[in-house]
């Protein structure tokens, strides 16, 4: 399979597809191959039933219809390559009926809105100091809330300015953090011992000294967004999505964004670019239209 995937990537690079498309296609097929390998299914023995089972697996994993449609395109393209390479005789038929769901694009906060939220936090109490550090790290890393609440003291390296993040599959990734987050963390950790009488190993704890919960983080985010006058619909993924979009807007490589956020970023990559392109069109319109 490795040899086939290598030749497939070379085939894609020789085509007119963009680097981002090549990366997405290869990643989709790599994950498909993992599904086959876990079930001890040989690639050349796959058929319509195998692909249907994979689609059902994706549905059970909570993949959006948008993502599944993209993955199906990747799989079709891959089997088309294998047929051209005489590895298979026929391309398996893929039967997947989509529903006419309204496309939901997540709300993205601007850099100015992020600043308003963080700057409204007062540093005159332990809670405020903790909340500022929490929000700074959320935006600096783009971590999921489950990853953020599971962050341990040993996972932070202040000298080199990075955190070691572990996802729900026990996969680790190093994420750099900027000077604002480092500064907020230093202030918080200097005060943290005053509420950590239970010797919790976790970075972010509640005022009882216990690990901060997902609900606790939501209350913090919601409270400061309201106080900052943010009218957009904000949820626990808003900082994560905003982080990714801001990186891409400022020229970050898609592969770098994927490494920072984990493989899940490909699920939203087309949406991120749609948001960016929409913003660019609005700017062009306002600059160019005589009555804008």
Backbone torsions as a table, in degrees:
resi	resn	phi	psi	omega
1	UNK	NA	-38.2	-179.6
2	UNK	-59.1	-41.2	-179.8
3	UNK	-66.6	-40.6	179.0
4	UNK	-64.7	-43.6	-179.8
5	UNK	-64.0	-37.9	178.3
6	UNK	-63.4	-45.0	179.1
7	UNK	-67.0	-34.8	178.2
8	UNK	-64.4	-42.6	178.9
9	UNK	-63.7	-41.0	177.5
10	UNK	-62.8	-39.9	178.2
11	UNK	-61.5	-42.3	179.7
12	UNK	-66.7	-41.6	-178.4
13	UNK	-66.0	-29.5	178.5
14	UNK	-78.6	-14.8	178.2
15	UNK	-83.3	-174.6	-177.7
16	UNK	-90.4	9.7	-177.1
17	UNK	-73.5	148.5	-179.4
18	UNK	-71.5	165.5	178.8
19	UNK	-61.8	-39.4	-179.9
20	UNK	-64.7	-39.2	178.9
21	UNK	-67.2	-42.5	177.6
22	UNK	-58.9	-46.2	179.6
23	UNK	-60.5	-44.6	-179.3
24	UNK	-63.5	-44.9	-179.7
25	UNK	-62.0	-47.2	-178.1
26	UNK	-64.4	-41.1	179.2
27	UNK	-63.8	-43.6	178.9
28	UNK	-59.5	-43.6	-178.1
29	UNK	-73.3	-32.0	176.0
30	UNK	-62.3	-42.9	178.5
31	UNK	-68.7	-35.7	176.1
32	UNK	-63.7	-42.0	178.8
33	UNK	-64.2	-36.0	178.0
34	UNK	-63.3	-40.5	176.9
35	UNK	-58.7	-44.5	179.7
36	UNK	-66.4	-43.8	-177.5
37	UNK	-63.9	-40.3	179.4
38	UNK	-62.7	-26.4	-178.4
39	UNK	-105.2	9.6	177.4
40	UNK	55.2	44.7	177.8
41	UNK	-107.0	126.8	177.3
42	UNK	-75.5	137.9	-177.0
43	UNK	-55.6	-45.3	-175.7
44	UNK	-73.1	-6.6	177.2
45	UNK	-99.5	2.8	-177.0
46	UNK	-74.9	155.6	178.7
47	UNK	-148.2	-168.3	-178.6
48	UNK	-56.2	-40.6	-178.5
49	UNK	-63.5	-40.7	179.6
50	UNK	-60.6	-46.2	-177.8
51	UNK	-67.1	-38.8	177.2
52	UNK	-61.6	-41.8	177.9
53	UNK	-62.7	-37.5	179.3
54	UNK	-67.1	-41.7	178.3
55	UNK	-62.4	-42.6	177.0
56	UNK	-61.6	-37.4	177.4
57	UNK	-62.7	-42.7	179.5
58	UNK	-63.9	-39.4	178.1
59	UNK	-62.7	-44.6	179.8
60	UNK	-65.3	-29.3	178.7
61	UNK	-76.2	-7.2	177.9
62	UNK	88.9	15.7	178.2
63	UNK	-65.8	142.1	179.4
64	UNK	-72.3	159.3	178.3
65	UNK	-61.2	-36.4	178.4
66	UNK	-60.1	-44.9	-179.6
67	UNK	-66.9	-42.1	-179.3
68	UNK	-62.9	-41.2	178.0
69	UNK	-60.3	-40.8	179.4
70	UNK	-66.6	-40.7	-179.8
71	UNK	-65.1	-38.6	178.1
72	UNK	-62.1	-40.5	177.1
73	UNK	-61.2	-42.1	178.9
74	UNK	-62.0	-44.0	-178.0
75	UNK	-66.4	-42.8	178.2
76	UNK	-59.2	-44.5	-179.1
77	UNK	-62.7	-39.1	-179.1
78	UNK	-66.4	-44.3	178.8
79	UNK	-68.0	-31.0	174.3
80	UNK	-62.6	-40.4	176.5
81	UNK	-63.8	-42.2	-179.1
82	UNK	-66.1	-33.5	177.4
83	UNK	-68.9	-42.8	178.0
84	UNK	-61.9	-30.6	-179.5
85	UNK	-88.1	5.8	178.5
86	UNK	62.7	27.5	177.1
87	UNK	-85.6	-27.3	176.2
88	UNK	-135.5	159.5	-179.0
89	UNK	-88.6	-39.3	-177.2
90	UNK	-132.7	149.9	175.6
91	UNK	-82.7	124.0	179.8
92	UNK	-58.4	141.4	177.5
93	UNK	-78.0	133.7	-179.0
94	UNK	-111.3	114.3	-179.8
95	UNK	-105.5	105.3	177.7
96	UNK	-143.2	114.7	-179.0
97	UNK	-90.8	123.7	178.3
98	UNK	-90.2	156.1	174.8
99	UNK	-105.2	157.3	-178.5
100	UNK	-85.0	64.6	178.8
101	UNK	-79.6	143.9	176.7
102	UNK	-69.3	129.4	-178.8
103	UNK	-67.9	126.0	-178.6
104	UNK	-105.7	118.0	178.0
105	UNK	-102.6	125.9	-177.7
106	UNK	-65.1	148.3	176.1
107	UNK	-71.4	135.5	179.6
108	UNK	-116.1	129.7	176.2
109	UNK	-81.8	144.4	174.8
110	UNK	-78.3	167.3	177.4
111	UNK	-61.1	-39.3	179.8
112	UNK	-63.8	-38.5	179.2
113	UNK	-68.7	-39.0	175.9
114	UNK	-59.8	-45.4	179.5
115	UNK	-60.3	-42.3	-179.8
116	UNK	-61.1	-43.0	-178.6
117	UNK	-64.3	-47.7	-176.8
118	UNK	-70.4	-39.8	-176.8
119	UNK	-71.1	-18.9	-179.0
120	UNK	-79.1	-13.5	179.1
121	UNK	-71.6	130.0	-179.4
122	UNK	-92.9	136.0	-178.1
123	UNK	-94.2	29.2	-175.7
124	UNK	-99.1	10.3	178.2
125	UNK	-150.2	162.5	178.5
126	UNK	-61.7	-40.1	179.5
127	UNK	-60.8	-46.2	-179.9
128	UNK	-62.9	-41.1	179.0
129	UNK	-63.0	-42.4	177.6
130	UNK	-65.1	-45.1	-178.0
131	UNK	-61.6	-40.4	178.9
132	UNK	-64.2	-43.7	178.4
133	UNK	-62.1	-41.4	179.6
134	UNK	-60.3	-50.2	-178.4
135	UNK	-65.8	-38.3	178.4
136	UNK	-62.6	-44.4	-179.0
137	UNK	-69.9	-37.3	176.7
138	UNK	-56.4	-45.9	-177.0
139	UNK	-79.7	-31.4	-178.1
140	UNK	-71.8	-27.9	-174.2
141	UNK	-112.5	-26.6	-175.6
142	UNK	70.7	18.1	-179.5
143	UNK	-67.7	151.4	171.4
144	UNK	-69.9	156.8	-177.2
145	UNK	-61.2	-38.5	178.9
146	UNK	-62.0	-35.0	178.1
147	UNK	-73.3	-39.0	-178.7
148	UNK	-65.0	-45.4	-178.6
149	UNK	-71.6	-19.7	179.1
150	UNK	-92.4	-1.7	-179.8
151	UNK	-64.2	129.5	-178.9
152	UNK	-107.5	160.4	-178.5
153	UNK	-55.7	-38.4	-178.6
154	UNK	-69.7	-13.0	-178.5
155	UNK	-84.2	-6.9	-176.7
156	UNK	-104.3	130.4	174.8
157	UNK	-118.7	100.3	-176.6
158	UNK	-69.3	-37.0	-176.2
159	UNK	-65.2	-41.6	-179.1
160	UNK	-97.0	-2.1	176.5
161	UNK	57.9	60.4	173.9
162	UNK	-151.2	161.4	173.4
163	UNK	-122.2	148.8	177.7
164	UNK	-100.8	107.2	-174.6
165	UNK	-99.2	136.0	177.4
166	UNK	-118.4	123.4	-178.0
167	UNK	-86.9	-174.9	-175.4
168	UNK	-72.3	-6.8	175.4
169	UNK	-102.9	12.3	179.9
170	UNK	67.2	21.9	176.5
171	UNK	-91.4	130.5	-177.8
172	UNK	-98.2	148.0	172.5
173	UNK	-146.9	143.0	179.0
174	UNK	-92.1	129.8	-178.6
175	UNK	-123.9	123.1	177.4
176	UNK	-70.6	151.9	175.7
177	UNK	-127.0	142.6	-177.0
178	UNK	-77.6	175.7	-175.6
179	UNK	-63.5	-34.4	-179.9
180	UNK	-64.8	-42.8	179.2
181	UNK	-68.6	-40.0	179.2
182	UNK	-62.6	-44.2	179.6
183	UNK	-61.5	-46.2	-179.5
184	UNK	-64.3	-38.7	179.1
185	UNK	-65.5	-41.3	-179.9
186	UNK	-62.0	-42.6	178.6
187	UNK	-64.6	-43.8	-178.4
188	UNK	-66.0	-47.6	-176.7
189	UNK	-65.3	-27.4	176.5
190	UNK	-68.4	-27.7	-179.5
191	UNK	-98.8	-16.1	-171.2
192	UNK	-58.8	-35.8	-176.8
193	UNK	-60.5	-21.0	-179.2
194	UNK	-69.3	-21.2	178.8
195	UNK	-118.1	0.5	-177.7
196	UNK	-100.8	48.2	-177.8
197	UNK	-70.8	-13.4	177.4
198	UNK	-91.5	5.9	179.5
199	UNK	55.6	45.2	178.4
200	UNK	-67.0	137.8	179.1
201	UNK	-79.6	-10.1	-174.7
202	UNK	-83.4	146.7	-177.7
203	UNK	-67.1	-53.1	-174.7
204	UNK	-99.1	116.2	-176.5
205	UNK	-125.3	158.8	177.2
206	UNK	-84.8	-179.4	-174.6
207	UNK	-72.1	-5.3	174.2
208	UNK	-95.5	-0.1	178.7
209	UNK	87.8	7.4	-179.5
210	UNK	-100.0	164.2	179.3
211	UNK	-56.4	131.5	178.5
212	UNK	-67.2	134.9	-177.2
213	UNK	-92.4	168.4	176.0
214	UNK	-59.2	-42.0	179.0
215	UNK	-65.0	-36.1	178.0
216	UNK	-64.5	-42.1	178.1
217	UNK	-63.9	-41.6	179.8
218	UNK	-61.1	-42.0	178.8
219	UNK	-62.8	-38.4	178.7
220	UNK	-64.8	-50.6	-179.1
221	UNK	-60.4	-48.4	-178.4
222	UNK	-61.1	-43.8	-177.6
223	UNK	-60.8	-48.2	-176.5
224	UNK	-74.9	-28.8	175.3
225	UNK	-66.1	-41.1	177.6
226	UNK	-65.2	-43.9	-179.7
227	UNK	-65.8	-29.2	179.8
228	UNK	-84.2	-2.7	178.1
229	UNK	73.8	31.2	179.0
230	UNK	-80.4	118.9	-177.3
231	UNK	-91.2	-10.5	-178.7
232	UNK	-71.8	159.1	176.0
233	UNK	-77.6	112.6	-175.7
234	UNK	-110.4	137.7	173.2
235	UNK	-134.3	-172.1	-175.2
236	UNK	-71.8	-11.4	177.6
237	UNK	-98.8	-3.3	-174.2
238	UNK	-61.7	-44.7	179.2
239	UNK	-64.1	-37.9	179.7
240	UNK	-64.6	-47.8	178.5
241	UNK	-64.6	-41.0	-179.9
242	UNK	-63.4	-41.6	177.5
243	UNK	-56.1	-48.9	-177.7
244	UNK	-64.2	-46.1	-179.1
245	UNK	-63.5	-41.8	-179.8
246	UNK	-64.5	-37.2	176.5
247	UNK	-62.7	-47.9	-178.3
248	UNK	-66.1	-37.8	178.4
249	UNK	-62.0	-30.0	-178.6
250	UNK	-97.2	17.5	170.8
251	UNK	91.6	12.4	179.7
252	UNK	-66.1	142.3	177.4
253	UNK	-69.5	140.6	-176.8
254	UNK	-60.7	-34.7	179.4
255	UNK	-66.4	-37.0	178.4
256	UNK	-65.7	-41.7	178.6
257	UNK	-63.5	-40.6	178.9
258	UNK	-61.2	-42.3	-179.4
259	UNK	-66.8	-36.4	-179.6
260	UNK	-69.5	-41.4	-175.8
261	UNK	-95.0	-16.6	-174.8
262	UNK	96.3	172.9	-175.8
263	UNK	-60.8	-23.5	-176.1
264	UNK	-60.7	-20.3	-176.5
265	UNK	-60.0	-28.7	-178.9
266	UNK	-65.1	-23.9	177.3
267	UNK	-61.6	-34.1	-175.6
268	UNK	-107.4	-1.3	-171.9
269	UNK	-57.6	-43.9	179.7
270	UNK	-64.2	-35.1	177.5
271	UNK	-67.4	-41.8	178.5
272	UNK	-58.0	-46.1	-179.3
273	UNK	-68.0	-32.2	177.2
274	UNK	-64.6	-40.7	177.5
275	UNK	-63.6	-46.0	-179.0
276	UNK	-62.4	-46.4	-179.9
277	UNK	-64.0	-36.9	177.7
278	UNK	-63.1	-43.1	178.2
279	UNK	-62.6	-41.1	-179.9
280	UNK	-64.8	-40.3	179.0
281	UNK	-63.7	-40.4	178.3
282	UNK	-62.1	-41.5	179.6
283	UNK	-65.1	-45.5	179.6
284	UNK	-61.3	-43.0	179.9
285	UNK	-60.5	-48.4	-177.5
286	UNK	-64.7	-32.1	179.7
287	UNK	-79.5	-29.1	-169.7
288	UNK	-104.0	-33.1	-175.2
289	UNK	-75.6	129.6	-176.2
290	UNK	-63.2	-21.3	-179.5
291	UNK	-119.8	24.9	-179.7
292	UNK	-73.1	NA	NA
